[in-house]
Amino acid sequence: MGGRMTSTAQAESSLPGVRGLVFFGFPLHRPGDVSDARAEHLADVDVPMLFVQGTRDRLAEMDRIVAVVESLGDRAELRAVQDADHSFDVLKRTGRSTEQVYDDMAAAVRGWTDTILP
């Protein structure tokens, strides 16, 4: 929800010093409702955006978040966290620990920030 509020503020008026936005589990829709109305304001965001999203996130079904990110063009990127839900918990059968998931997410964010910052 914080990402949605921040991106709404950024869409309304550029926030001072903001060079990009990272969304950890963007809440695109309520579970079972595949509307993307919560993302309409993203078209007005004027900084690069990174969406870090679990592939099992019931608040952003993967096909819908992919479509939203693609609609934003070069300003947006998606990093899917395989087998993760909205809280980035993964299934035990994956053999990945929470720490490993968070390390992978941090590396994705670091790689992305390296591309948008001088």
A tleap script that builds the chain and sets N, CA, C and O, in Angstrom:
source leaprc.protein.ff14SB
mol = sequence {
  NMET GLY GLY ARG MET THR SER THR ALA GLN
  ALA GLU SER SER LEU PRO GLY VAL ARG GLY
  LEU VAL PHE PHE GLY PHE PRO LEU HIE ARG
  PRO GLY ASP VAL SER ASP ALA ARG ALA GLU
  HIE LEU ALA ASP VAL ASP VAL PRO MET LEU
  PHE VAL GLN GLY THR ARG ASP ARG LEU ALA
  GLU MET ASP ARG ILE VAL ALA VAL VAL GLU
  SER LEU GLY ASP ARG ALA GLU LEU ARG ALA
  VAL GLN ASP ALA ASP HIE SER PHE ASP VAL
  LEU LYS ARG THR GLY ARG SER THR GLU GLN
  VAL TYR ASP ASP MET ALA ALA ALA VAL ARG
  GLY TRP THR ASP THR ILE LEU CPRO
}
set mol.1.N position { 0.821 -1.192 0.000 }
set mol.1.CA position { 0.000 0.000 0.000 }
set mol.1.C position { 0.866 1.256 0.000 }
set mol.1.O position { 0.498 2.256 -0.618 }
set mol.2.N position { 1.996 1.221 0.675 }
set mol.2.CA position { 2.889 2.382 0.703 }
set mol.2.C position { 3.392 2.745 -0.679 }
set mol.2.O position { 3.500 3.924 -1.014 }
set mol.3.N position { 3.698 1.743 -1.479 }
set mol.3.CA position { 4.147 1.997 -2.846 }
set mol.3.C position { 3.062 2.638 -3.682 }
set mol.3.O position { 3.329 3.512 -4.508 }
set mol.4.N position { 1.852 2.205 -3.466 }
set mol.4.CA position { 0.733 2.788 -4.209 }
set mol.4.C position { 0.532 4.249 -3.818 }
set mol.4.O position { 0.272 5.093 -4.675 }
set mol.5.N position { 0.650 4.543 -2.545 }
set mol.5.CA position { 0.484 5.921 -2.082 }
set mol.5.C position { 1.634 6.803 -2.592 }
set mol.5.O position { 1.404 7.926 -3.040 }
set mol.6.N position { 2.853 6.297 -2.524 }
set mol.6.CA position { 4.003 7.071 -2.988 }
set mol.6.C position { 3.931 7.313 -4.486 }
set mol.6.O position { 4.209 8.416 -4.957 }
set mol.7.N position { 3.560 6.288 -5.231 }
set mol.7.CA position { 3.471 6.465 -6.682 }
set mol.7.C position { 2.337 7.408 -7.053 }
set mol.7.O position { 2.444 8.140 -8.037 }
set mol.8.N position { 1.261 7.406 -6.291 }
set mol.8.CA position { 0.170 8.348 -6.539 }
set mol.8.C position { 0.665 9.775 -6.308 }
set mol.8.O position { 0.375 10.670 -7.102 }
set mol.9.N position { 1.405 9.987 -5.229 }
set mol.9.CA position { 1.964 11.316 -4.949 }
set mol.9.C position { 2.929 11.729 -6.058 }
set mol.9.O position { 2.908 12.877 -6.500 }
set mol.10.N position { 3.765 10.812 -6.504 }
set mol.10.CA position { 4.730 11.106 -7.561 }
set mol.10.C position { 4.009 11.424 -8.875 }
set mol.10.O position { 4.450 12.285 -9.636 }
set mol.11.N position { 2.913 10.734 -9.134 }
set mol.11.CA position { 2.145 10.973 -10.354 }
set mol.11.C position { 1.482 12.349 -10.333 }
set mol.11.O position { 1.348 12.995 -11.372 }
set mol.12.N position { 1.073 12.788 -9.159 }
set mol.12.CA position { 0.401 14.089 -9.037 }
set mol.12.C position { 1.375 15.250 -9.143 }
set mol.12.O position { 1.046 16.288 -9.716 }
set mol.13.N position { 2.571 15.082 -8.595 }
set mol.13.CA position { 3.586 16.126 -8.634 }
set mol.13.C position { 4.922 15.499 -8.272 }
set mol.13.O position { 5.041 14.839 -7.239 }
set mol.14.N position { 5.916 15.699 -9.105 }
set mol.14.CA position { 7.222 15.081 -8.853 }
set mol.14.C position { 7.712 15.390 -7.445 }
set mol.14.O position { 7.760 16.546 -7.025 }
set mol.15.N position { 8.072 14.343 -6.733 }
set mol.15.CA position { 8.592 14.502 -5.376 }
set mol.15.C position { 10.064 14.898 -5.443 }
set mol.15.O position { 10.822 14.301 -6.208 }
set mol.16.N position { 10.484 15.888 -4.661 }
set mol.16.CA position { 11.866 16.354 -4.712 }
set mol.16.C position { 12.864 15.235 -4.426 }
set mol.16.O position { 12.718 14.493 -3.455 }
set mol.17.N position { 13.869 15.125 -5.273 }
set mol.17.CA position { 14.957 14.186 -5.055 }
set mol.17.C position { 14.668 12.735 -5.408 }
set mol.17.O position { 15.565 11.896 -5.315 }
set mol.18.N position { 13.458 12.419 -5.805 }
set mol.18.CA position { 13.124 11.032 -6.136 }
set mol.18.C position { 13.661 10.709 -7.528 }
set mol.18.O position { 13.321 11.371 -8.509 }
set mol.19.N position { 14.503 9.685 -7.595 }
set mol.19.CA position { 15.124 9.291 -8.868 }
set mol.19.C position { 14.500 8.032 -9.443 }
set mol.19.O position { 14.696 7.724 -10.619 }
set mol.20.N position { 13.754 7.302 -8.631 }
set mol.20.CA position { 13.096 6.081 -9.068 }
set mol.20.C position { 12.256 5.525 -7.929 }
set mol.20.O position { 12.415 5.905 -6.769 }
set mol.21.N position { 11.357 4.614 -8.293 }
set mol.21.CA position { 10.494 3.971 -7.299 }
set mol.21.C position { 10.661 2.465 -7.390 }
set mol.21.O position { 10.690 1.895 -8.480 }
set mol.22.N position { 10.770 1.831 -6.234 }
set mol.22.CA position { 10.816 0.373 -6.155 }
set mol.22.C position { 9.569 -0.074 -5.408 }
set mol.22.O position { 9.277 0.405 -4.312 }
set mol.23.N position { 8.844 -0.995 -6.016 }
set mol.23.CA position { 7.634 -1.539 -5.405 }
set mol.23.C position { 7.893 -2.984 -5.006 }
set mol.23.O position { 8.222 -3.818 -5.849 }
set mol.24.N position { 7.746 -3.273 -3.737 }
set mol.24.CA position { 7.848 -4.646 -3.251 }
set mol.24.C position { 6.425 -5.158 -3.069 }
set mol.24.O position { 5.782 -4.860 -2.063 }
set mol.25.N position { 5.936 -5.921 -4.029 }
set mol.25.CA position { 4.581 -6.453 -3.958 }
set mol.25.C position { 3.538 -5.382 -4.191 }
set mol.25.O position { 2.727 -5.108 -3.306 }
set mol.26.N position { 3.542 -4.771 -5.363 }
set mol.26.CA position { 2.557 -3.735 -5.681 }
set mol.26.C position { 1.158 -4.337 -5.591 }
set mol.26.O position { 0.884 -5.350 -6.234 }
set mol.27.N position { 0.262 -3.727 -4.796 }
set mol.27.CA position { -1.090 -4.283 -4.619 }
set mol.27.C position { -2.006 -3.888 -5.783 }
set mol.27.O position { -2.773 -2.932 -5.675 }
set mol.28.N position { -1.924 -4.612 -6.871 }
set mol.28.CA position { -2.640 -4.268 -8.095 }
set mol.28.C position { -4.147 -4.432 -7.975 }
set mol.28.O position { -4.906 -3.641 -8.535 }
set mol.29.N position { -4.582 -5.451 -7.253 }
set mol.29.CA position { -6.021 -5.713 -7.132 }
set mol.29.C position { -6.299 -6.522 -5.875 }
set mol.29.O position { -5.385 -7.077 -5.265 }
set mol.30.N position { -7.573 -6.583 -5.493 }
set mol.30.CA position { -7.967 -7.452 -4.385 }
set mol.30.C position { -7.890 -8.904 -4.860 }
set mol.30.O position { -8.004 -9.157 -6.060 }
set mol.31.N position { -7.700 -9.854 -3.957 }
set mol.31.CA position { -7.675 -11.264 -4.383 }
set mol.31.C position { -8.936 -11.616 -5.166 }
set mol.31.O position { -10.054 -11.349 -4.727 }
set mol.32.N position { -8.734 -12.213 -6.319 }
set mol.32.CA position { -9.847 -12.646 -7.150 }
set mol.32.C position { -10.380 -11.577 -8.091 }
set mol.32.O position { -11.134 -11.896 -9.011 }
set mol.33.N position { -10.014 -10.331 -7.890 }
set mol.33.CA position { -10.447 -9.231 -8.749 }
set mol.33.C position { -9.256 -8.830 -9.608 }
set mol.33.O position { -8.265 -8.310 -9.096 }
set mol.34.N position { -9.350 -9.065 -10.887 }
set mol.34.CA position { -8.184 -8.839 -11.747 }
set mol.34.C position { -8.210 -7.480 -12.443 }
set mol.34.O position { -7.630 -7.327 -13.518 }
set mol.35.N position { -8.863 -6.515 -11.854 }
set mol.35.CA position { -8.861 -5.156 -12.388 }
set mol.35.C position { -7.470 -4.546 -12.205 }
set mol.35.O position { -6.761 -4.856 -11.248 }
set mol.36.N position { -7.103 -3.691 -13.122 }
set mol.36.CA position { -5.832 -2.989 -12.951 }
set mol.36.C position { -6.047 -1.486 -12.724 }
set mol.36.O position { -5.151 -0.683 -12.985 }
set mol.37.N position { -7.226 -1.114 -12.244 }
set mol.37.CA position { -7.547 0.294 -11.987 }
set mol.37.C position { -6.577 0.935 -10.994 }
set mol.37.O position { -6.309 2.133 -11.080 }
set mol.38.N position { -6.052 0.153 -10.057 }
set mol.38.CA position { -5.116 0.702 -9.068 }
set mol.38.C position { -3.795 1.132 -9.701 }
set mol.38.O position { -2.978 1.783 -9.050 }
set mol.39.N position { -3.585 0.773 -10.958 }
set mol.39.CA position { -2.330 1.107 -11.634 }
set mol.39.C position { -2.478 2.241 -12.635 }
set mol.39.O position { -1.494 2.643 -13.256 }
set mol.40.N position { -3.671 2.758 -12.803 }
set mol.40.CA position { -3.885 3.781 -13.832 }
set mol.40.C position { -2.984 4.998 -13.642 }
set mol.40.O position { -2.512 5.574 -14.623 }
set mol.41.N position { -2.742 5.393 -12.407 }
set mol.41.CA position { -1.917 6.578 -12.143 }
set mol.41.C position { -0.456 6.386 -12.524 }
set mol.41.O position { 0.269 7.367 -12.684 }
set mol.42.N position { -0.014 5.157 -12.672 }
set mol.42.CA position { 1.392 4.896 -12.967 }
set mol.42.C position { 1.822 5.493 -14.311 }
set mol.42.O position { 3.001 5.784 -14.513 }
set mol.43.N position { 0.879 5.672 -15.215 }
set mol.43.CA position { 1.197 6.291 -16.505 }
set mol.43.C position { 1.706 7.720 -16.330 }
set mol.43.O position { 2.386 8.247 -17.211 }
set mol.44.N position { 1.383 8.347 -15.203 }
set mol.44.CA position { 1.797 9.723 -14.942 }
set mol.44.C position { 3.049 9.828 -14.078 }
set mol.44.O position { 3.487 10.935 -13.765 }
set mol.45.N position { 3.627 8.708 -13.692 }
set mol.45.CA position { 4.859 8.714 -12.907 }
set mol.45.C position { 6.015 8.992 -13.867 }
set mol.45.O position { 6.151 8.325 -14.893 }
set mol.46.N position { 6.846 9.980 -13.527 }
set mol.46.CA position { 7.887 10.441 -14.436 }
set mol.46.C position { 9.291 9.957 -14.087 }
set mol.46.O position { 10.275 10.507 -14.583 }
set mol.47.N position { 9.394 8.941 -13.244 }
set mol.47.CA position { 10.698 8.383 -12.887 }
set mol.47.C position { 10.679 6.876 -13.161 }
set mol.47.O position { 9.606 6.281 -13.256 }
set mol.48.N position { 11.852 6.258 -13.289 }
set mol.48.CA position { 11.903 4.807 -13.496 }
set mol.48.C position { 11.256 4.058 -12.328 }
set mol.48.O position { 11.279 4.515 -11.185 }
set mol.49.N position { 10.683 2.902 -12.647 }
set mol.49.CA position { 10.007 2.085 -11.638 }
set mol.49.C position { 10.463 0.634 -11.750 }
set mol.49.O position { 10.621 0.096 -12.846 }
set mol.50.N position { 10.668 0.018 -10.597 }
set mol.50.CA position { 10.983 -1.397 -10.523 }
set mol.50.C position { 9.907 -2.076 -9.697 }
set mol.50.O position { 9.625 -1.667 -8.571 }
set mol.51.N position { 9.312 -3.110 -10.258 }
set mol.51.CA position { 8.308 -3.909 -9.563 }
set mol.51.C position { 8.941 -5.239 -9.193 }
set mol.51.O position { 9.341 -6.008 -10.067 }
set mol.52.N position { 9.034 -5.510 -7.894 }
set mol.52.CA position { 9.524 -6.793 -7.392 }
set mol.52.C position { 8.280 -7.524 -6.907 }
set mol.52.O position { 7.646 -7.112 -5.935 }
set mol.53.N position { 7.938 -8.601 -7.584 }
set mol.53.CA position { 6.627 -9.220 -7.380 }
set mol.53.C position { 6.757 -10.729 -7.282 }
set mol.53.O position { 7.455 -11.350 -8.083 }
set mol.54.N position { 6.090 -11.315 -6.309 }
set mol.54.CA position { 6.061 -12.764 -6.178 }
set mol.54.C position { 5.154 -13.389 -7.233 }
set mol.54.O position { 4.110 -12.830 -7.571 }
set mol.55.N position { 5.545 -14.524 -7.741 }
set mol.55.CA position { 4.745 -15.179 -8.776 }
set mol.55.C position { 3.461 -15.789 -8.226 }
set mol.55.O position { 2.576 -16.158 -8.997 }
set mol.56.N position { 3.346 -15.901 -6.895 }
set mol.56.CA position { 2.117 -16.409 -6.274 }
set mol.56.C position { 1.361 -15.314 -5.529 }
set mol.56.O position { 0.544 -15.607 -4.656 }
set mol.57.N position { 1.624 -14.072 -5.867 }
set mol.57.CA position { 1.003 -12.940 -5.180 }
set mol.57.C position { -0.460 -12.828 -5.599 }
set mol.57.O position { -0.756 -12.564 -6.764 }
set mol.58.N position { -1.370 -13.029 -4.653 }
set mol.58.CA position { -2.807 -12.962 -4.946 }
set mol.58.C position { -3.299 -11.524 -5.101 }
set mol.58.O position { -4.438 -11.298 -5.510 }
set mol.59.N position { -2.441 -10.549 -4.776 }
set mol.59.CA position { -2.809 -9.145 -4.946 }
set mol.59.C position { -2.261 -8.564 -6.254 }
set mol.59.O position { -2.428 -7.376 -6.530 }
set mol.60.N position { -1.620 -9.394 -7.038 }
set mol.60.CA position { -1.116 -8.971 -8.353 }
set mol.60.C position { -0.820 -10.225 -9.163 }
set mol.60.O position { 0.323 -10.676 -9.233 }
set mol.61.N position { -1.848 -10.777 -9.764 }
set mol.61.CA position { -1.640 -11.980 -10.577 }
set mol.61.C position { -0.615 -11.662 -11.658 }
set mol.61.O position { -0.642 -10.591 -12.264 }
set mol.62.N position { 0.279 -12.602 -11.885 }
set mol.62.CA position { 1.447 -12.349 -12.712 }
set mol.62.C position { 1.097 -11.843 -14.111 }
set mol.62.O position { 1.754 -10.926 -14.604 }
set mol.63.N position { 0.094 -12.406 -14.755 }
set mol.63.CA position { -0.222 -11.933 -16.107 }
set mol.63.C position { -0.681 -10.483 -16.102 }
set mol.63.O position { -0.410 -9.752 -17.055 }
set mol.64.N position { -1.370 -10.051 -15.052 }
set mol.64.CA position { -1.840 -8.670 -14.962 }
set mol.64.C position { -0.696 -7.699 -14.671 }
set mol.64.O position { -0.636 -6.626 -15.270 }
set mol.65.N position { 0.215 -8.061 -13.758 }
set mol.65.CA position { 1.318 -7.152 -13.449 }
set mol.65.C position { 2.271 -7.060 -14.643 }
set mol.65.O position { 2.841 -6.001 -14.903 }
set mol.66.N position { 2.442 -8.157 -15.360 }
set mol.66.CA position { 3.267 -8.128 -16.579 }
set mol.66.C position { 2.663 -7.145 -17.577 }
set mol.66.O position { 3.382 -6.336 -18.164 }
set mol.67.N position { 1.357 -7.210 -17.772 }
set mol.67.CA position { 0.689 -6.307 -18.711 }
set mol.67.C position { 0.842 -4.845 -18.290 }
set mol.67.O position { 1.089 -3.978 -19.127 }
set mol.68.N position { 0.696 -4.575 -16.995 }
set mol.68.CA position { 0.846 -3.206 -16.499 }
set mol.68.C position { 2.260 -2.706 -16.750 }
set mol.68.O position { 2.445 -1.605 -17.268 }
set mol.69.N position { 3.256 -3.504 -16.389 }
set mol.69.CA position { 4.648 -3.091 -16.569 }
set mol.69.C position { 4.952 -2.878 -18.047 }
set mol.69.O position { 5.615 -1.904 -18.405 }
set mol.70.N position { 4.484 -3.761 -18.895 }
set mol.70.CA position { 4.718 -3.601 -20.328 }
set mol.70.C position { 4.072 -2.322 -20.850 }
set mol.70.O position { 4.630 -1.658 -21.724 }
set mol.71.N position { 2.902 -1.973 -20.322 }
set mol.71.CA position { 2.212 -0.762 -20.783 }
set mol.71.C position { 2.969 0.509 -20.414 }
set mol.71.O position { 2.744 1.557 -21.019 }
set mol.72.N position { 3.858 0.430 -19.435 }
set mol.72.CA position { 4.621 1.594 -18.988 }
set mol.72.C position { 5.898 1.812 -19.794 }
set mol.72.O position { 6.586 2.816 -19.616 }
set mol.73.N position { 6.207 0.880 -20.668 }
set mol.73.CA position { 7.373 1.021 -21.540 }
set mol.73.C position { 8.693 0.955 -20.800 }
set mol.73.O position { 8.850 0.227 -19.820 }
set mol.74.N position { 9.645 1.745 -21.302 }
set mol.74.CA position { 11.012 1.710 -20.770 }
set mol.74.C position { 11.135 2.231 -19.341 }
set mol.74.O position { 12.168 2.025 -18.704 }
set mol.75.N position { 10.111 2.897 -18.829 }
set mol.75.CA position { 10.183 3.443 -17.473 }
set mol.75.C position { 10.011 2.384 -16.403 }
set mol.75.O position { 10.263 2.650 -15.228 }
set mol.76.N position { 9.586 1.186 -16.785 }
set mol.76.CA position { 9.274 0.181 -15.764 }
set mol.76.C position { 9.926 -1.163 -16.075 }
set mol.76.O position { 10.069 -1.562 -17.231 }
set mol.77.N position { 10.313 -1.839 -15.008 }
set mol.77.CA position { 10.868 -3.190 -15.100 }
set mol.77.C position { 10.212 -4.055 -14.041 }
set mol.77.O position { 9.755 -3.570 -13.006 }
set mol.78.N position { 10.178 -5.338 -14.324 }
set mol.78.CA position { 9.606 -6.313 -13.395 }
set mol.78.C position { 10.647 -7.363 -13.061 }
set mol.78.O position { 11.296 -7.916 -13.949 }
set mol.79.N position { 10.801 -7.632 -11.773 }
set mol.79.CA position { 11.624 -8.750 -11.311 }
set mol.79.C position { 10.686 -9.693 -10.575 }
set mol.79.O position { 10.183 -9.362 -9.502 }
set mol.80.N position { 10.452 -10.856 -11.145 }
set mol.80.CA position { 9.564 -11.843 -10.536 }
set mol.80.C position { 10.343 -12.682 -9.534 }
set mol.80.O position { 11.450 -13.140 -9.817 }
set mol.81.N position { 9.757 -12.875 -8.370 }
set mol.81.CA position { 10.354 -13.730 -7.342 }
set mol.81.C position { 9.600 -15.050 -7.401 }
set mol.81.O position { 8.455 -15.155 -6.960 }
set mol.82.N position { 10.261 -16.038 -7.949 }
set mol.82.CA position { 9.644 -17.338 -8.209 }
set mol.82.C position { 9.106 -17.975 -6.933 }
set mol.82.O position { 9.800 -18.056 -5.919 }
set mol.83.N position { 7.864 -18.424 -7.005 }
set mol.83.CA position { 7.191 -19.151 -5.920 }
set mol.83.C position { 6.907 -18.312 -4.682 }
set mol.83.O position { 6.555 -18.866 -3.640 }
set mol.84.N position { 7.049 -16.993 -4.767 }
set mol.84.CA position { 6.811 -16.129 -3.601 }
set mol.84.C position { 5.395 -15.577 -3.626 }
set mol.84.O position { 4.822 -15.342 -4.690 }
set mol.85.N position { 4.836 -15.372 -2.425 }
set mol.85.CA position { 3.515 -14.754 -2.306 }
set mol.85.C position { 3.684 -13.250 -2.067 }
set mol.85.O position { 4.775 -12.712 -2.263 }
set mol.86.N position { 2.631 -12.580 -1.652 }
set mol.86.CA position { 2.680 -11.128 -1.468 }
set mol.86.C position { 3.689 -10.718 -0.395 }
set mol.86.O position { 4.260 -9.630 -0.470 }
set mol.87.N position { 3.911 -11.569 0.591 }
set mol.87.CA position { 4.876 -11.289 1.654 }
set mol.87.C position { 6.261 -11.835 1.341 }
set mol.87.O position { 7.175 -11.760 2.162 }
set mol.88.N position { 6.402 -12.389 0.132 }
set mol.88.CA position { 7.649 -12.986 -0.341 }
set mol.88.C position { 8.027 -14.254 0.414 }
set mol.88.O position { 9.196 -14.638 0.462 }
set mol.89.N position { 7.024 -14.896 1.003 }
set mol.89.CA position { 7.236 -16.235 1.552 }
set mol.89.C position { 7.201 -17.207 0.382 }
set mol.89.O position { 6.360 -17.097 -0.510 }
set mol.90.N position { 8.124 -18.157 0.400 }
set mol.90.CA position { 8.168 -19.157 -0.663 }
set mol.90.C position { 7.795 -20.519 -0.108 }
set mol.90.O position { 7.896 -20.769 1.093 }
set mol.91.N position { 7.368 -21.381 -0.992 }
set mol.91.CA position { 7.011 -22.735 -0.601 }
set mol.91.C position { 8.241 -23.461 -0.080 }
set mol.91.O position { 9.334 -23.311 -0.627 }
set mol.92.N position { 8.068 -24.240 0.963 }
set mol.92.CA position { 9.197 -24.972 1.552 }
set mol.92.C position { 9.865 -25.898 0.540 }
set mol.92.O position { 11.078 -26.105 0.578 }
set mol.93.N position { 9.062 -26.450 -0.362 }
set mol.93.CA position { 9.621 -27.404 -1.327 }
set mol.93.C position { 10.640 -26.769 -2.277 }
set mol.93.O position { 11.366 -27.480 -2.972 }
set mol.94.N position { 10.696 -25.429 -2.310 }
set mol.94.CA position { 11.693 -24.773 -3.161 }
set mol.94.C position { 13.096 -24.919 -2.593 }
set mol.94.O position { 14.086 -24.844 -3.320 }
set mol.95.N position { 13.166 -25.131 -1.269 }
set mol.95.CA position { 14.465 -25.248 -0.628 }
set mol.95.C position { 15.146 -23.908 -0.393 }
set mol.95.O position { 16.295 -23.867 0.048 }
set mol.96.N position { 14.460 -22.825 -0.678 }
set mol.96.CA position { 15.033 -21.491 -0.485 }
set mol.96.C position { 14.581 -20.924 0.853 }
set mol.96.O position { 13.412 -21.034 1.223 }
set mol.97.N position { 15.500 -20.328 1.561 }
set mol.97.CA position { 15.180 -19.705 2.841 }
set mol.97.C position { 14.701 -18.270 2.603 }
set mol.97.O position { 14.902 -17.701 1.529 }
set mol.98.N position { 14.076 -17.710 3.612 }
set mol.98.CA position { 13.660 -16.309 3.546 }
set mol.98.C position { 14.867 -15.423 3.297 }
set mol.98.O position { 14.800 -14.477 2.512 }
set mol.99.N position { 15.962 -15.725 3.961 }
set mol.99.CA position { 17.187 -14.933 3.779 }
set mol.99.C position { 17.663 -14.978 2.329 }
set mol.99.O position { 18.070 -13.952 1.783 }
set mol.100.N position { 17.617 -16.145 1.701 }
set mol.100.CA position { 18.025 -16.254 0.301 }
set mol.100.C position { 17.107 -15.438 -0.611 }
set mol.100.O position { 17.573 -14.780 -1.541 }
set mol.101.N position { 15.824 -15.485 -0.344 }
set mol.101.CA position { 14.862 -14.710 -1.133 }
set mol.101.C position { 15.160 -13.227 -0.990 }
set mol.101.O position { 15.197 -12.503 -1.984 }
set mol.102.N position { 15.373 -12.770 0.236 }
set mol.102.CA position { 15.660 -11.351 0.468 }
set mol.102.C position { 16.989 -10.946 -0.173 }
set mol.102.O position { 17.103 -9.850 -0.721 }
set mol.103.N position { 17.986 -11.817 -0.107 }
set mol.103.CA position { 19.267 -11.523 -0.759 }
set mol.103.C position { 19.087 -11.368 -2.266 }
set mol.103.O position { 19.666 -10.464 -2.869 }
set mol.104.N position { 18.291 -12.242 -2.877 }
set mol.104.CA position { 18.030 -12.156 -4.308 }
set mol.104.C position { 17.293 -10.857 -4.645 }
set mol.104.O position { 17.590 -10.210 -5.648 }
set mol.105.N position { 16.339 -10.488 -3.807 }
set mol.105.CA position { 15.592 -9.245 -4.025 }
set mol.105.C position { 16.520 -8.038 -3.904 }
set mol.105.O position { 16.452 -7.117 -4.718 }
set mol.106.N position { 17.375 -8.041 -2.903 }
set mol.106.CA position { 18.314 -6.932 -2.709 }
set mol.106.C position { 19.267 -6.823 -3.900 }
set mol.106.O position { 19.582 -5.718 -4.343 }
set mol.107.N position { 19.719 -7.948 -4.412 }
set mol.107.CA position { 20.611 -7.932 -5.576 }
set mol.107.C position { 19.885 -7.377 -6.810 }
set mol.107.O position { 20.474 -6.648 -7.607 }
set mol.108.N position { 18.618 -7.725 -6.958 }
set mol.108.CA position { 17.836 -7.209 -8.087 }
set mol.108.C position { 17.687 -5.691 -7.989 }
set mol.108.O position { 17.818 -4.981 -8.985 }
set mol.109.N position { 17.411 -5.202 -6.781 }
set mol.109.CA position { 17.259 -3.761 -6.586 }
set mol.109.C position { 18.594 -3.060 -6.817 }
set mol.109.O position { 18.642 -2.010 -7.457 }
set mol.110.N position { 19.654 -3.625 -6.308 }
set mol.110.CA position { 20.990 -3.024 -6.489 }
set mol.110.C position { 21.352 -2.962 -7.965 }
set mol.110.O position { 21.857 -1.944 -8.437 }
set mol.111.N position { 21.101 -4.033 -8.693 }
set mol.111.CA position { 21.386 -4.045 -10.123 }
set mol.111.C position { 20.587 -2.986 -10.856 }
set mol.111.O position { 21.104 -2.313 -11.748 }
set mol.112.N position { 19.331 -2.840 -10.479 }
set mol.112.CA position { 18.463 -1.854 -11.117 }
set mol.112.C position { 18.914 -0.432 -10.788 }
set mol.112.O position { 18.991 0.415 -11.677 }
set mol.113.N position { 19.212 -0.166 -9.511 }
set mol.113.CA position { 19.632 1.186 -9.140 }
set mol.113.C position { 20.955 1.553 -9.844 }
set mol.113.O position { 21.180 2.717 -10.174 }
set mol.114.N position { 21.806 0.575 -10.065 }
set mol.114.CA position { 23.050 0.845 -10.792 }
set mol.114.C position { 22.769 1.314 -12.213 }
set mol.114.O position { 23.584 2.028 -12.797 }
set mol.115.N position { 21.632 0.928 -12.780 }
set mol.115.CA position { 21.318 1.339 -14.157 }
set mol.115.C position { 20.660 2.720 -14.212 }
set mol.115.O position { 20.673 3.357 -15.265 }
set mol.116.N position { 20.087 3.196 -13.105 }
set mol.116.CA position { 19.391 4.484 -13.158 }
set mol.116.C position { 20.152 5.614 -12.472 }
set mol.116.O position { 19.821 6.785 -12.654 }
set mol.117.N position { 21.165 5.270 -11.687 }
set mol.117.CA position { 21.946 6.293 -10.995 }
set mol.117.C position { 23.325 6.416 -11.638 }
set mol.117.O position { 23.899 5.430 -12.100 }
set mol.118.N position { 23.844 7.635 -11.660 }
set mol.118.CA position { 25.177 7.827 -12.275 }
set mol.118.C position { 26.275 7.176 -11.463 }
set mol.118.O position { 27.445 7.245 -11.840 }
savepdb mol mol.pdb
quit
